[in-house]
Amino acid sequence: MSRRIGTLFSGALFHTLCTQDETFSFLGETDGKISYLSDTRPENGSYKREVVLGGLYAYPSFTDAHLHFLYSVMTSATAYNICEIKDGGVVPDTLVGAGECLRARCAARGVNDIIIASGFIPQAMAEKRMPTRQELDDWTGGRRTVVYSIDGHSSSLSTSMLGALEINPEGHDGILRGVEHEFRQGRVMEILIGSIGASDIARGIANFTNQCARYGITRVCAMDGNSDVKNDRLIKLAAIIASRMDIDVFLYPQYMDIEKTRPLWRKMSNRRIGGCGDWEMDGAVGSHSAAFYSPYADTGDIADCYYTQDGVDEAVRRADAEGCQIASHAIGDAAIDRILAAYEKLDSKTIHRIEHFEFPTNAAVEKLIACGNIAVAVQPGFSWIDTRYLKSYENYLPKEIASRQVPLKRLYDAGVALCGSSDSPVQDIDPFLQMLGMVDFCVPGQSLTNYEAMRCYTVNPARALGQDSNFGTLEINKEASFFAVETDILAARSGSLADVHAAHTYVRGKKLGGKKAAISGLFGMMLRRTKKI
C-alpha cells in the first residue's frame, strides 16, 4: 500500500454501483479520496482512525442534477409549502383552507415580513384555481405575498407585491402565468433578499445543508440568475455562498447574454450556461404554458414557445462556440423539438442538456439517442404525485400526449445520461421521491430498476458534468463521498423508498450535516478558502 489510510470506514456494506452486485466491507479514505476497498480489514497500523457505521448499507453520494440553489437556500429559511399530501389526499383542498393556512403563517411572522408560500396545488382545490390578489390581501392583511403553484410556473401576488413589481393592479387578478410569470422571478428574488437579514441567510444555509445530508446529497447543479433585473446581485451572492458550501455546487447561470455570464466563468470549474430563466423554451403543464403542437384538452388553447427557432439556434451557437455546456428547460413536444433542432445543428463534442424533457415525440426521442451527447435531467417524482393526486396531465392534456411521457427505460438502455433531480424548491429535494417515480413510473414498460434509478443520481450526473473520473461510483482514487442508510436500497420495494433517509453522509471523508443556524457560523464560512463552482 503506497500511502497510509487516513480514515477506515467499517461496519457497512459498501455498494460501489460499478455493477449491481459489487460490494466491499471496508472503505479507506486518504486526503478525501478512496484509498482502500476490500472485504479484508487492513493491517493494524495502516490506518490512523476508524469509523464504525453500525451494520448499514453505503452508496456513492447523490448529485441533484437540477435545482435552484439560492432560491432553495432562501425559501428553506423563509418560505413554506402551503399544500401537503397526507392520508391519500391533498390538504388543504379548498381556497378557504388555504386562506386559513396563510392567516396562521402571518400570525407567526412580523407585519413587515414578505410571505412566500410554495407548493400550492390549484388542481386539488375545489375551486380549481390560484387565489386572487383580493383573497391574498384579505388573508394576509395586505402584506407583500407570493404564492407559487406546485410546478413553479404560475404565481399569485397580493396587491402590495404587484406594486413592488411595478404591475398596475387595476383590472389585474394577481395571477401570473407564462411569460408574465417567468421573466419576473429575478425581481421577486431581489425583493425577498432585500427583506431578510444575516440570520435568515445563516438559517437557510444550515437548513439546506442539513437537508442534503439527510438525503445523501453532496453535489447540486445550481440553475441560478435572472435577467429581468439590470444588475443581478443575487447570482453574485449565490456564487459567494456556493463557493464556500460544505457540499459542491456546479453553477449554471440562467442568461442567454454571454457577456453577462463571462465574469462568472473564472469562478467555475467548467463553462456552463442555462437551466431555466432565459433558457426556458416553454412553461409547464399545470400553468397551461408548456408548448405543444396540440391544444390543451380542457381549454382548447395552444401555448407557444417563448423563442423563435432562429433565436434559439443563434443563442445555442454562441454559447457552444464559447465552450459552454448548455442546459435548456423544455417540457412540451414543440419546446423539446425547438431546442433539439438547435443542438442538431452543432458540430460539437460538448454534452449539452435538456431539462425535464417531459413529453417528447417518438421522433424526438430517436433524435436525442442518435445525437449521443445530450443529457436529460428529469423529475419523475412529480409525475408519480400527479398520477395519484393532482390529475393535471390527465385533465389538461389529450390522452395521446399524456401517455407518452419521457420514456425512462428506453433512454437509460440507449446509454443516455439520464439524471435525477428535484427542481427544488419547486419540489422537495428528497431524491427518494424521484427514484420512487422512476421505479413506479406511470408509462407501461418504462420503469427503472432500483439499481438503474440509483445510477441516475450518481453515475449519470457525473458523466453529464464531465466528472466521471472523480465521483459517481466508489472506486480507488475517486472521492470518498458516500452515504449510509439502514435500508438495502437496491433490494427495497418501491413503496418503501419514500421513507428512506441517510443515517450518515460524508463528503470526501468528512461528516456532513448537523449545521447550526448561527450568524457566527455564517461569518466563519465566509472566511473559508473558495472552491470552483
Secondary structure per residue as TSV (DSSP state, phi and psi in degrees):
chain	resnum	aa	ss	phi	psi
A	1	M	-	360.0	125.5
A	2	S	-	-75.2	-27.1
A	3	R	S	-143.0	151.9
A	4	R	-	-71.3	140.7
A	5	I	E	-72.7	130.6
A	6	G	E	-74.9	-58.0
A	7	T	E	-127.4	130.0
A	8	L	E	-100.9	122.9
A	9	F	E	-99.8	128.4
A	10	S	E	-136.2	178.0
A	11	G	E	74.8	25.3
A	12	A	E	-147.8	157.5
A	13	L	E	-99.5	109.9
A	14	F	E	-88.5	110.3
A	15	H	E	-86.3	118.4
A	16	T	-	-75.2	-26.3
A	17	L	S	65.4	9.4
A	18	C	S	-66.2	-38.9
A	19	T	S	-134.9	172.9
A	20	Q	S	-70.0	-27.5
A	21	D	S	-108.4	-10.1
A	22	E	-	-72.5	123.3
A	23	T	E	-139.6	159.6
A	24	F	E	-139.4	159.2
A	25	S	S	-96.8	-18.6
A	26	F	E	-133.5	139.4
A	27	L	E	-130.4	127.3
A	28	G	E	-108.0	140.1
A	29	E	E	-119.4	134.6
A	30	T	E	-137.1	121.1
A	31	D	T	53.7	39.1
A	32	G	T	84.1	-5.3
A	33	K	E	-110.1	156.7
A	34	I	E	-76.4	122.1
A	35	S	E	-116.1	-6.0
A	36	Y	E	-155.4	131.7
A	37	L	E	-141.3	122.0
A	38	S	E	-165.7	162.8
A	39	D	S	-91.7	-1.7
A	40	T	S	-112.9	132.9
A	41	R	-	-64.3	135.4
A	42	P	-	-67.7	163.7
A	43	E	-	-62.3	147.9
A	44	N	T	-57.5	138.9
A	45	G	T	90.0	-8.7
A	46	S	S	-90.8	-1.8
A	47	Y	E	-138.7	150.7
A	48	K	E	-81.6	-39.3
A	49	R	E	-148.6	164.4
A	50	E	E	-132.6	139.2
A	51	V	E	-117.7	118.5
A	52	V	E	-96.8	121.1
A	53	L	E	-90.8	-6.4
A	54	G	E	79.4	41.7
A	55	G	E	76.3	33.2
A	56	L	E	-99.4	177.1
A	57	Y	E	-109.7	129.7
A	58	A	E	-117.3	145.7
A	59	Y	E	-141.3	158.8
A	60	P	E	-56.6	142.7
A	61	S	-	-66.4	159.3
A	62	F	E	-89.3	153.9
A	63	T	E	-117.7	121.7
A	64	D	E	-84.7	113.0
A	65	A	E	-80.3	-7.4
A	66	H	E	-160.2	107.8
A	67	L	E	-150.3	171.4
A	68	H	-	-107.9	101.7
A	69	F	H	-63.9	-59.5
A	70	L	H	-63.5	-39.4
A	71	Y	H	-66.4	-36.9
A	72	S	H	-63.7	-42.6
A	73	V	H	-62.8	-47.0
A	74	M	H	-69.1	-42.7
A	75	T	H	-70.4	-25.9
A	76	S	H	-67.8	-18.2
A	77	A	H	-97.1	-32.6
A	78	T	H	-122.8	-19.0
A	79	A	-	-106.4	175.3
A	80	Y	E	-154.5	159.5
A	81	N	E	-84.4	126.7
A	82	I	S	-81.0	-28.8
A	83	C	-	-113.2	146.0
A	84	E	E	-130.2	152.4
A	85	I	E	-102.7	114.8
A	86	K	E	-147.6	146.7
A	87	D	T	53.5	38.1
A	88	G	T	76.4	15.9
A	89	G	E	-153.0	178.7
A	90	V	E	-101.1	133.0
A	91	V	E	-129.4	127.5
A	92	P	S	-75.2	164.0
A	93	D	-	-124.6	16.9
A	94	T	S	-137.7	158.6
A	95	L	H	-67.1	-31.2
A	96	V	H	-61.4	-44.9
A	97	G	H	-64.3	-39.7
A	98	A	H	-63.4	-38.6
A	99	G	H	-63.0	-39.8
A	100	E	H	-63.2	-38.8
A	101	C	H	-63.3	-43.1
A	102	L	H	-68.4	-38.1
A	103	R	H	-60.2	-43.2
A	104	A	H	-64.3	-38.2
A	105	R	H	-64.3	-43.9
A	106	C	H	-63.1	-36.0
A	107	A	H	-64.4	-25.2
A	108	A	T	-94.9	-1.0
A	109	R	S	-118.7	165.1
A	110	G	-	-72.5	158.7
A	111	V	T	-67.9	-20.3
A	112	N	T	-100.4	0.4
A	113	D	-	-71.4	145.6
A	114	I	-	-80.3	137.0
A	115	I	E	-101.6	118.9
A	116	I	E	-117.5	121.6
A	117	A	E	-124.9	126.3
A	118	S	E	-108.5	173.2
A	119	G	E	69.3	22.4
A	120	F	E	-72.0	134.6
A	121	I	-	-115.0	89.3
A	122	P	G	-61.7	-35.1
A	123	Q	G	-70.3	-15.8
A	124	A	G	-89.5	-12.5
A	125	M	S	-75.2	147.0
A	126	A	T	-59.7	-31.2
A	127	E	T	-84.9	-12.1
A	128	K	-	59.5	40.2
A	129	R	S	-157.0	167.8
A	130	M	-	-77.6	157.7
A	131	P	-	-72.3	150.1
A	132	T	-	-83.7	168.7
A	133	R	H	-64.7	-34.6
A	134	Q	H	-64.3	-39.5
A	135	E	H	-66.6	-42.5
A	136	L	H	-62.9	-40.5
A	137	D	H	-57.8	-42.8
A	138	D	H	-67.7	-46.0
A	139	W	H	-69.2	-32.8
A	140	T	H	-108.7	4.6
A	141	G	T	67.6	28.9
A	142	G	T	84.2	6.8
A	143	R	-	-63.4	158.6
A	144	R	-	-68.9	118.2
A	145	T	E	-138.4	139.4
A	146	V	E	-130.1	130.3
A	147	V	E	-117.8	122.4
A	148	Y	E	-99.8	139.8
A	149	S	E	-68.8	164.6
A	150	I	T	-64.1	-26.7
A	151	D	T	-88.7	-4.1
A	152	G	S	74.6	9.9
A	153	H	S	-116.1	13.9
A	154	S	E	-150.4	159.4
A	155	S	E	-152.4	156.8
A	156	S	E	-115.3	133.4
A	157	L	E	-122.9	139.2
A	158	S	-	-70.6	168.2
A	159	T	H	-60.0	-42.7
A	160	S	H	-67.6	-32.7
A	161	M	H	-72.7	-37.2
A	162	L	H	-57.6	-43.4
A	163	G	H	-62.0	-40.3
A	164	A	H	-63.0	-28.8
A	165	L	T	-92.4	5.9
A	166	E	T	60.6	39.5
A	167	I	-	-105.0	124.9
A	168	N	-	-66.7	119.0
A	169	P	-	-74.9	-15.8
A	170	E	T	-62.4	123.8
A	171	G	T	73.7	6.5
A	172	H	-	-108.2	130.9
A	173	D	-	-82.9	-3.8
A	174	G	S	86.9	1.5
A	175	I	E	-100.0	121.6
A	176	L	E	-108.4	134.8
A	177	R	E	-137.9	163.6
A	178	G	H	56.5	-140.2
A	179	V	H	-59.7	-36.9
A	180	E	H	-60.3	-33.6
A	181	H	H	-83.9	-51.0
A	182	E	H	-57.9	-44.2
A	183	F	T	-98.7	29.2
A	184	R	T	-123.0	3.9
A	185	Q	H	-70.9	-27.9
A	186	G	H	-64.0	-40.9
A	187	R	H	-67.5	-39.6
A	188	V	H	-60.8	-45.5
A	189	M	H	-64.4	-38.7
A	190	E	H	-61.2	-41.6
A	191	I	H	-65.8	-42.1
A	192	L	H	-62.4	-49.1
A	193	I	H	-63.1	-37.4
A	194	G	H	-66.9	-13.9
A	195	S	T	-101.2	-2.7
A	196	I	-	-115.5	164.0
A	197	G	-	-114.2	-174.3
A	198	A	H	-61.3	-34.0
A	199	S	H	-66.8	-35.7
A	200	D	H	-66.7	-42.1
A	201	I	H	-63.6	-43.5
A	202	A	H	-60.8	-43.5
A	203	R	H	-64.3	-41.0
A	204	G	H	-64.1	-43.3
A	205	I	H	-63.8	-44.3
A	206	A	H	-63.8	-46.9
A	207	N	H	-61.6	-44.1
A	208	F	H	-64.4	-45.0
A	209	T	H	-61.7	-42.7
A	210	N	H	-68.4	-33.7
A	211	Q	H	-62.4	-44.6
A	212	C	H	-59.8	-44.4
A	213	A	H	-61.7	-38.7
A	214	R	H	-62.3	-29.1
A	215	Y	T	-112.9	13.6
A	216	G	T	72.9	22.4
A	217	I	E	-96.3	125.6
A	218	T	E	-120.9	-0.3
A	219	R	E	-145.4	145.8
A	220	V	E	-138.4	147.1
A	221	C	E	-94.8	116.6
A	222	A	E	-101.2	111.5
A	223	M	E	-93.4	100.6
A	224	D	E	-135.3	156.9
A	225	G	-	103.4	140.8
A	226	N	-	-141.8	137.4
A	227	S	T	-89.9	2.8
A	228	D	T	-80.0	0.0
A	229	V	S	-115.4	139.1
A	230	K	S	-63.5	-49.8
A	231	N	S	-116.3	95.8
A	232	D	-	-75.3	85.2
A	233	R	H	-68.7	-20.9
A	234	L	H	-69.6	-38.8
A	235	I	H	-70.0	-28.6
A	236	K	H	-66.4	-41.3
A	237	L	H	-64.5	-41.5
A	238	A	H	-59.4	-41.8
A	239	A	H	-66.6	-39.9
A	240	I	H	-62.2	-46.5
A	241	I	H	-69.1	-46.5
A	242	A	H	-59.4	-37.8
A	243	S	T	-72.5	-7.4
A	244	R	T	-121.1	5.6
A	245	M	-	-70.4	156.7
A	246	D	S	-67.3	-35.7
A	247	I	S	-86.4	170.8
A	248	D	E	-97.0	136.2
A	249	V	E	-121.9	124.9
A	250	F	E	-106.4	109.7
A	251	L	E	-83.5	135.7
A	252	Y	E	-121.4	101.2
A	253	P	E	-68.7	129.5
A	254	Q	-	-89.3	51.1
A	255	Y	-	-118.7	144.3
A	256	M	S	-87.9	-19.5
A	257	D	-	-75.9	106.4
A	258	I	H	-60.0	-40.0
A	259	E	H	-63.7	-33.1
A	260	K	H	-70.8	-27.8
A	261	T	H	-85.0	-29.5
A	262	R	H	-53.3	-43.9
A	263	P	H	-61.3	-22.5
A	264	L	H	-80.9	-19.2
A	265	W	H	-62.9	-32.8
A	266	R	T	-66.8	-17.4
A	267	K	T	-91.5	-8.2
A	268	M	S	-103.7	149.1
A	269	S	S	-71.9	-30.5
A	270	N	S	-146.6	157.1
A	271	R	-	-75.9	125.9
A	272	R	E	-137.9	155.9
A	273	I	E	-154.9	147.6
A	274	G	E	106.0	-156.7
A	275	G	E	120.1	-104.9
A	276	C	E	-114.4	-137.1
A	277	G	E	56.1	-127.9
A	278	D	E	-62.2	-21.4
A	279	W	E	-96.4	17.9
A	280	E	E	-81.6	123.1
A	281	M	S	-79.9	-24.2
A	282	D	-	-160.1	-168.4
A	283	G	-	-104.5	-120.4
A	284	A	-	-143.7	161.6
A	285	V	T	-64.9	-47.2
A	286	G	T	-59.6	-27.5
A	287	S	T	-95.6	4.1
A	288	H	T	57.5	31.5
A	289	S	-	-117.7	-0.5
A	290	A	S	-69.6	137.0
A	291	A	-	-91.4	113.4
A	292	F	-	-118.6	157.0
A	293	Y	S	-72.4	-30.3
A	294	S	S	-96.0	153.9
A	295	P	-	-73.3	155.9
A	296	Y	-	-63.6	141.5
A	297	A	T	-67.3	-32.6
A	298	D	T	-89.1	-23.8
A	299	T	T	-116.2	-23.4
A	300	G	-	79.1	4.3
A	301	D	-	-87.2	154.2
A	302	I	-	-116.6	127.1
A	303	A	-	-93.1	134.2
A	304	D	-	-86.7	158.8
A	305	C	-	-65.9	154.4
A	306	Y	S	-75.8	-20.7
A	307	Y	S	-133.4	154.2
A	308	T	-	-74.7	162.4
A	309	Q	H	-62.0	-41.7
A	310	D	H	-61.7	-40.2
A	311	G	H	-65.8	-41.6
A	312	V	H	-66.7	-43.4
A	313	D	H	-57.1	-44.6
A	314	E	H	-69.0	-41.5
A	315	A	H	-63.1	-42.7
A	316	V	H	-65.1	-43.3
A	317	R	H	-60.5	-45.5
A	318	R	H	-64.0	-45.6
A	319	A	H	-66.0	-41.5
A	320	D	H	-65.6	-38.5
A	321	A	H	-63.2	-26.3
A	322	E	T	-85.7	2.5
A	323	G	T	80.3	20.8
A	324	C	-	-85.6	139.5
A	325	Q	E	-78.4	128.8
A	326	I	E	-102.6	136.3
A	327	A	E	-121.7	133.7
A	328	S	E	-140.0	127.9
A	329	H	E	-71.6	124.5
A	330	A	E	-152.4	122.9
A	331	I	-	-114.1	-50.8
A	332	G	S	-78.1	160.9
A	333	D	H	-61.1	-37.7
A	334	A	H	-66.5	-39.1
A	335	A	H	-68.4	-42.2
A	336	I	H	-61.2	-44.5
A	337	D	H	-61.5	-33.5
A	338	R	H	-66.0	-48.8
A	339	I	H	-74.0	-34.2
A	340	L	H	-62.4	-42.6
A	341	A	H	-60.4	-37.7
A	342	A	H	-68.4	-42.3
A	343	Y	H	-63.6	-38.2
A	344	E	H	-62.7	-26.0
A	345	K	T	-79.0	-9.6
A	346	L	-	-83.1	149.8
A	347	D	-	-113.2	78.0
A	348	S	-	-135.5	144.7
A	349	K	-	-96.0	-3.1
A	350	T	S	-67.9	137.3
A	351	I	-	-80.2	108.7
A	352	H	E	-94.2	172.0
A	353	R	E	-132.0	150.5
A	354	I	E	-121.5	126.1
A	355	E	E	-91.9	127.7
A	356	H	E	86.8	-62.8
A	357	F	-	49.9	45.6
A	358	E	-	-75.4	-41.2
A	359	F	S	-129.7	65.0
A	360	P	-	-77.6	152.6
A	361	T	-	-75.5	164.6
A	362	N	H	-60.6	-38.2
A	363	A	H	-63.2	-38.1
A	364	A	H	-65.9	-39.3
A	365	V	H	-62.8	-43.7
A	366	E	H	-62.3	-41.9
A	367	K	H	-64.1	-43.9
A	368	L	H	-61.9	-43.9
A	369	I	H	-64.1	-41.7
A	370	A	H	-65.3	-34.0
A	371	C	H	-61.1	-42.2
A	372	G	-	78.1	-7.5
A	373	N	-	-134.1	36.7
A	374	I	E	-121.0	121.2
A	375	A	E	-91.1	154.8
A	376	V	E	-129.6	128.3
A	377	A	E	-106.1	121.7
A	378	V	E	-122.8	160.8
A	379	Q	-	-133.6	71.1
A	380	P	H	-66.8	-13.0
A	381	G	H	-62.6	-33.2
A	382	F	H	-66.4	-42.5
A	383	S	H	-62.8	-38.1
A	384	W	H	-61.5	-43.6
A	385	I	H	-67.6	-43.8
A	386	D	I	-62.8	-41.8
A	387	T	I	-60.5	-34.8
A	388	R	I	-95.8	-32.9
A	389	Y	I	-125.0	-35.1
A	390	L	I	-95.2	-41.0
A	391	K	-	62.1	23.3
A	392	S	H	-69.1	-41.3
A	393	Y	H	-64.2	-42.7
A	394	E	H	-64.6	-38.8
A	395	N	H	-90.0	-26.6
A	396	Y	H	-98.6	-24.0
A	397	L	S	-110.1	148.4
A	398	P	-	-56.2	145.7
A	399	K	H	-56.6	-38.0
A	400	E	H	-63.2	-37.5
A	401	I	H	-75.0	-44.2
A	402	A	H	-59.6	-28.9
A	403	S	T	-83.0	-8.1
A	404	R	-	-115.8	50.8
A	405	Q	-	-64.3	165.3
A	406	V	-	-44.2	121.9
A	407	P	-	-79.7	89.5
A	408	L	H	-57.4	-51.7
A	409	K	H	-64.4	-41.2
A	410	R	H	-62.7	-43.3
A	411	L	H	-67.5	-43.9
A	412	Y	H	-60.8	-48.4
A	413	D	H	-65.6	-25.6
A	414	A	T	-82.0	-2.3
A	415	G	T	87.1	12.6
A	416	V	-	-68.7	140.9
A	417	A	-	-74.6	84.4
A	418	L	E	-88.1	116.9
A	419	C	E	-116.4	133.9
A	420	G	E	-82.8	147.1
A	421	S	-	-162.6	166.2
A	422	S	-	-107.3	-25.1
A	423	D	-	62.1	24.9
A	424	S	T	-52.7	140.0
A	425	P	T	-90.0	11.3
A	426	V	S	-59.3	-43.4
A	427	Q	S	-122.6	164.0
A	428	D	-	-61.9	147.4
A	429	I	S	-68.4	-9.6
A	430	D	-	-50.6	110.2
A	431	P	H	-71.8	-23.1
A	432	F	H	-73.6	-24.1
A	433	L	H	-65.8	-43.0
A	434	Q	H	-66.6	-38.4
A	435	M	H	-69.3	-34.3
A	436	L	H	-58.7	-42.7
A	437	G	H	-63.7	-31.2
A	438	M	H	-73.2	-43.0
A	439	V	H	-86.5	-14.2
A	440	D	T	-126.2	52.9
A	441	F	-	-76.9	150.6
A	442	C	S	-80.2	-14.7
A	443	V	S	-89.8	120.3
A	444	P	T	-55.5	132.7
A	445	G	T	80.2	1.7
A	446	Q	-	-113.3	11.4
A	447	S	-	-75.1	152.2
A	448	L	-	-100.1	160.8
A	449	T	-	-78.3	166.5
A	450	N	H	-58.8	-40.9
A	451	Y	H	-62.4	-45.2
A	452	E	H	-64.5	-40.7
A	453	A	H	-63.3	-39.6
A	454	M	H	-61.9	-39.8
A	455	R	H	-69.0	-23.1
A	456	C	T	-71.5	-15.5
A	457	Y	T	-107.8	0.1
A	458	T	T	-131.0	-74.8
A	459	V	H	-65.7	-48.1
A	460	N	H	-67.4	-43.2
A	461	P	H	-61.8	-36.7
A	462	A	H	-60.9	-42.5
A	463	R	H	-65.1	-43.2
A	464	A	H	-62.8	-32.4
A	465	L	T	-86.6	-3.4
A	466	G	T	70.5	27.2
A	467	Q	-	-119.2	20.8
A	468	D	T	-68.4	-12.9
A	469	S	T	-84.4	-9.6
A	470	N	T	-106.8	-32.7
A	471	F	S	-157.4	180.0
A	472	G	S	112.9	-32.8
A	473	T	S	-135.7	164.3
A	474	L	-	-94.3	102.6
A	475	E	-	-142.0	156.7
A	476	I	T	-56.4	134.0
A	477	N	T	78.1	-1.1
A	478	K	S	-90.7	169.3
A	479	E	B	-56.7	139.1
A	480	A	-	-86.1	62.2
A	481	S	-	-117.1	118.1
A	482	F	E	-157.3	168.3
A	483	F	E	-132.5	156.2
A	484	A	E	-125.3	136.2
A	485	V	E	-134.4	164.0
A	486	E	S	-79.1	-19.9
A	487	T	S	-94.4	135.5
A	488	D	-	-76.7	90.6
A	489	I	G	-60.3	-37.7
A	490	L	G	-67.9	-21.6
A	491	A	G	-108.4	0.2
A	492	A	-	-72.0	148.3
A	493	R	-	-68.4	149.3
A	494	S	G	-57.6	-42.0
A	495	G	G	-62.3	-27.6
A	496	S	G	-78.8	-13.0
A	497	L	G	-62.7	-30.6
A	498	A	G	-63.4	-18.6
A	499	D	G	-103.7	4.7
A	500	V	-	-80.2	138.3
A	501	H	-	-150.5	157.7
A	502	A	-	-78.1	135.0
A	503	A	S	-78.6	-34.5
A	504	H	E	-145.2	141.0
A	505	T	E	-131.7	134.7
A	506	Y	E	-123.6	136.7
A	507	V	E	-113.1	111.5
A	508	R	T	49.1	44.2
A	509	G	T	86.4	-5.3
A	510	K	E	-106.6	140.2
A	511	K	E	-66.7	134.6
A	512	L	-	-106.2	142.9
A	513	G	-	112.1	-178.3
A	514	G	-	67.3	25.3
A	515	K	-	-78.8	134.6
A	516	K	-	-89.9	141.1
A	517	A	-	-85.6	65.5
A	518	A	-	-118.5	142.3
A	519	I	H	-62.0	-35.1
A	520	S	H	-60.4	-37.5
A	521	G	H	-65.9	-37.2
A	522	L	H	-64.5	-44.3
A	523	F	H	-63.7	-40.5
A	524	G	H	-62.7	-39.3
A	525	M	H	-62.6	-38.9
A	526	M	H	-67.6	-18.1
A	527	L	T	-88.2	-4.9
A	528	R	S	-68.2	156.4
A	529	R	-	-68.7	135.7
A	530	T	-	-77.9	157.2
A	531	K	-	-127.4	162.9
A	532	K	-	-66.5	146.5
A	533	I	-	-121.0	360.0
